[in-house]
Amino acid sequence: MEMLQTPLTNLQLELLKVFARPVSEQDLLEIRQMLARFFAEKAMNLVDEVWEMNNWTAEDTERLLQEHRRKPVPSERISGYPNL
């Protein structure tokens, strides 16, 4: 069996060190929520920067929400799921 050789990120290594001991399921849930909030806040800050950089308005937001930017997937790719 071939093993994947993917190095751990600095975040993964740090989390492994910090959580080298068992934690309760409740603590694990709270840690997941904390990490989700952290990354969501970073994403929102980035979006705010882009909005300010482009001088976008509420009208621009509405226009972007109405745009259909996804491209349709050819039916032959859907039927057999090859490399969706």
BAFI-3210 file (N, C-alpha, C; in Angstrom, 3 decimals, decimal comma, padded with zeros to 6 digits):
// residues 84
n [1|2|3|4|5|6|7|8|9|10|11|12|13|14|15|16|17|18|19|20|21|22|23|24|25|26|27|28|29|30|31|32|33|34|35|36|37|38|39|40|41|42|43|44|45|46|47|48|49|50|51|52|53|54|55|56|57|58|59|60|61|62|63|64|65|66|67|68|69|70|71|72|73|74|75|76|77|78|79|80|81|82|83|84]
n.u [000,846|000,584|001,752|000,672|002,724|002,507|003,483|002,925|001,244|002,380|000,433|-000,979|001,044|001,484|-001,037|-001,069|000,926|-000,170|-002,530|-001,828|-002,836|-005,769|-009,025|-012,272|-015,394|-017,076|-015,259|-013,800|-015,756|-016,180|-013,654|-013,531|-015,594|-014,504|-012,244|-013,541|-014,934|-012,728|-011,465|-013,587|-013,924|-011,486|-011,843|-014,055|-012,930|-011,088|-012,822|-014,113|-011,949|-011,530|-013,961|-013,799|-011,490|-012,371|-014,344|-017,040|-020,620|-023,843|-025,591|-023,898|-023,410|-025,947|-026,166|-024,050|-025,017|-027,118|-025,964|-025,182|-022,643|-021,535|-020,452|-022,163|-021,998|-020,840|-023,065|-022,014|-019,965|-021,252|-022,848|-021,179|-019,571|-016,809|-014,043|-015,420]
n.v [-001,185|002,180|005,031|008,339|011,157|013,818|016,787|018,123|021,162|024,270|025,106|022,719|021,220|022,773|022,580|019,859|019,706|021,304|019,952|017,428|015,889|014,074|015,482|016,499|015,660|017,858|019,982|019,648|020,251|022,958|024,002|023,526|025,238|027,687|027,844|027,892|030,335|032,073|031,751|032,496|035,164|036,225|035,829|037,493|039,977|040,184|040,279|042,689|044,447|044,150|045,141|047,822|048,617|048,508|050,356|049,592|049,574|049,279|048,794|047,595|045,243|044,025|043,689|041,876|039,712|038,928|038,045|035,331|033,339|030,864|028,179|025,909|022,371|019,956|017,390|014,800|014,634|014,618|012,284|009,955|010,758|011,381|013,044|015,365]
n.w [000,000|-000,879|000,783|001,391|001,127|002,621|003,984|007,260|008,032|009,520|011,307|011,815|013,078|015,377|016,622|017,153|019,103|021,150|021,763|022,778|024,684|025,737|025,070|026,146|024,502|024,460|024,824|022,473|020,550|021,186|020,586|017,829|017,012|017,801|016,139|013,660|013,863|014,023|011,460|009,829|010,537|009,624|006,880|006,393|007,007|004,930|002,743|003,329|002,952|000,178|-000,776|000,054|-001,330|-003,951|-003,911|-003,713|-003,572|-001,869|-003,929|-005,791|-004,433|-004,526|-007,301|-007,755|-006,321|-007,911|-010,222|-012,381|-012,305|-012,528|-014,579|-016,723|-016,163|-018,418|-019,525|-019,918|-018,110|-015,723|-015,623|-015,276|-013,274|-013,773|-012,762|-011,749]
ca.u [000,000|001,366|001,370|000,816|003,763|002,150|003,959|001,949|001,442|002,802|-000,754|-001,237|002,086|001,230|-002,221|-000,685|001,660|-001,080|-003,549|-001,219|-003,616|-007,174|-009,975|-013,648|-016,139|-017,572|-014,126|-013,498|-016,782|-015,919|-012,438|-013,912|-016,367|-013,578|-011,456|-014,439|-015,144|-011,469|-011,261|-014,694|-013,619|-010,410|-012,428|-014,891|-012,031|-010,552|-013,919|-014,280|-010,849|-011,788|-015,083|-013,308|-010,516|-013,116|-015,393|-018,331|-021,758|-024,919|-026,116|-022,960|-023,655|-027,161|-025,846|-023,234|-025,865|-028,011|-025,198|-025,003|-021,282|-021,081|-020,609|-022,805|-021,138|-021,340|-023,800|-021,208|-019,149|-022,123|-023,400|-020,260|-018,791|-015,358|-013,379|-016,350]
ca.v [000,000|003,405|006,063|009,707|011,907|015,230|017,349|018,869|022,611|024,788|025,112|021,340|020,843|023,479|021,994|018,552|019,946|021,854|018,985|016,101|015,153|013,934|016,513|016,010|015,942|019,231|020,865|019,505|021,021|024,380|024,343|023,594|026,461|028,798|027,899|028,318|031,782|032,741|031,787|033,258|036,576|036,579|035,900|038,694|041,130|040,238|040,739|044,123|045,147|044,144|046,055|049,198|048,847|048,694|051,367|049,000|050,076|048,303|048,450|046,626|043,984|043,443|043,261|040,669|038,617|038,521|037,472|033,871|033,267|029,484|027,615|024,595|021,199|019,103|016,237|013,580|014,608|014,357|010,934|008,964|011,468|011,455|014,324|016,485]
ca.w [000,000|-000,991|001,749|000,911|001,810|002,671|005,242|008,046|008,047|010,826|012,175|012,238|014,044|016,637|017,251|017,690|020,355|022,155|022,133|022,906|025,695|025,347|025,490|026,132|023,277|024,575|024,539|021,051|019,839|021,408|019,852|016,415|016,819|017,937|014,907|012,582|014,025|013,699|010,012|009,237|010,759|008,698|005,537|006,331|006,958|003,571|001,883|003,598|002,286|-001,265|-001,005|000,184|-002,389|-005,193|-003,683|-004,021|-002,803|-001,647|-005,254|-006,363|-003,735|-005,106|-008,660|-007,659|-005,852|-008,995|-011,336|-012,452|-012,816|-012,689|-015,915|-016,643|-016,308|-019,505|-018,992|-019,926|-016,900|-014,581|-015,615|-014,725|-012,272|-013,947|-012,485|-011,637]
c.u [000,885|000,845|001,586|001,857|003,426|002,602|002,842|002,277|001,909|001,628|-001,050|-000,223|001,838|000,029|-001,913|000,057|000,713|-002,053|-003,000|-001,939|-005,060|-008,013|-011,374|-014,306|-016,665|-016,454|-013,775|-014,493|-016,516|-014,683|-012,741|-014,675|-015,463|-012,736|-012,306|-014,692|-013,900|-011,298|-012,384|-014,429|-012,508|-010,958|-013,265|-014,030|-011,440|-011,607|-014,140|-013,190|-011,085|-012,910|-014,600|-012,354|-011,224|-014,209|-016,775|-019,401|-022,763|-025,527|-025,211|-023,157|-024,869|-026,905|-025,035|-024,064|-026,768|-027,287|-025,137|-023,649|-020,784|-021,335|-021,270|-021,789|-021,698|-021,940|-022,966|-020,302|-019,992|-022,510|-022,471|-019,388|-017,300|-014,862|-014,324|-015,562]
c.v [001,240|004,443|007,429|010,422|013,396|015,786|018,107|020,353|023,042|024,834|023,711|020,890|021,498|022,895|020,616|018,706|020,381|020,795|017,565|015,272|015,061|015,119|015,923|016,351|017,375|020,226|020,827|020,313|022,521|024,840|024,448|024,878|027,694|028,956|028,365|029,819|032,565|032,869|032,544|034,759|037,046|036,726|037,165|039,954|041,293|040,752|042,240|044,935|045,250|045,122|047,502|049,551|049,154|049,757|050,850|049,509|048,947|047,877|047,430|045,253|043,286|042,913|041,966|039,463|038,085|037,868|035,954|033,650|031,845|029,018|026,251|023,478|020,348|017,819|014,972|013,505|014,267|012,882|009,905|009,520|011,533|012,883|015,516|017,706]
c.w [000,000|-000,004|001,123|001,752|001,775|004,007|005,952|007,978|009,428|011,804|012,694|013,287|015,395|017,363|017,833|019,011|021,469|022,663|022,175|023,969|025,241|025,840|025,392|024,801|023,287|024,271|023,058|020,207|019,972|020,650|018,363|016,117|016,880|016,663|013,728|012,654|013,627|012,189|009,297|009,387|009,814|007,274|005,389|006,271|005,562|002,593|002,079|002,913|000,782|-001,592|-000,967|-000,954|-003,718|-005,087|-004,048|-003,065|-002,562|-002,978|-005,951|-005,726|-004,323|-006,511|-008,643|-007,211|-006,951|-010,163|-011,231|-013,106|-013,003|-014,104|-015,785|-016,865|-017,442|-018,950|-018,978|-018,703|-015,683|-014,501|-014,987|-013,625|-012,545|-013,761|-012,455|-011,341]
res [m|e|m|l|q|t|p|l|t|n|l|q|l|e|l|l|k|v|f|a|r|p|v|s|e|q|d|l|l|e|i|r|q|m|l|a|r|f|f|a|e|k|a|m|n|l|v|d|e|v|w|e|m|n|n|w|t|a|e|d|t|e|r|l|l|q|e|h|r|r|k|p|v|p|s|e|r|i|s|g|y|p|n|l]
***
